[in-house]
């Protein structure tokens, strides 16, 4: 009879097993262990999201730098997705403000690596493990203009607050002209058709200056989410 020890020690064949789901579970677990280990002493932090495509010198990029700098000056660590564009901008601002600049990178087919302004960087294979870190180690979100990735992060945060999975979590959108039409659609269609409660709009606040965004995310009044039966047990 072949024994487990023997199978373990004798295996010389191709490592198909590392592509199996049980093995993946170990890798997923290791991402949580690494993330929790690296970030647990971070102190006060805010996660900043925004487009991977904004170019240095553009208004949105400058906005990101300003947000990062103001957070750093307030003694707050800046957490981003570690990529280019507005993420890089916020990391850059954090460094310029002598603060802590964190980048939680993600493995993508068009690998880019962490931007050069990240001081504390972790690379993730799995979006869901990485997204846990954005929420777990930040006290609020600032969302700059962005595309699908940014919307994904914004709406996930809103769902977590709405379902009371996280409490006291301010979400501030920066750029009234950019976010205005989305707010109008939420109000005019989602609220009008009863898909979300009007009170859920209170979960987000839209401002136009980096200063207001930082003030609100750090000191702003956080409204309670609605309890319209959306909560599910843990
Ligand atoms: C040039 C390019 C597309 C590079 C992509 N490289 C990336 N590196 C790290 N995080 C990313 C990247 N793309 C999307 N994300 C995630 O999604 C958001 C930006 O996506 P988007 O550009 O809004 O949709 C970021 O906040 C980030 O957390």
Boltz pocket constraint, residues with backbone or C-beta under 6 A from the ligand:
constraints:
  - pocket:
      binder: B
      contacts: [[A, 48], [A, 49], [A, 50], [A, 51], [A, 52], [A, 53], [A, 80], [A, 81], [A, 82], [A, 83], [A, 84], [A, 87], [A, 104], [A, 105], [A, 106], [A, 108], [A, 110], [A, 112], [A, 113], [A, 145], [A, 146], [A, 147], [A, 148], [A, 149], [A, 150], [A, 151], [A, 153]]
      max_distance: 6.0
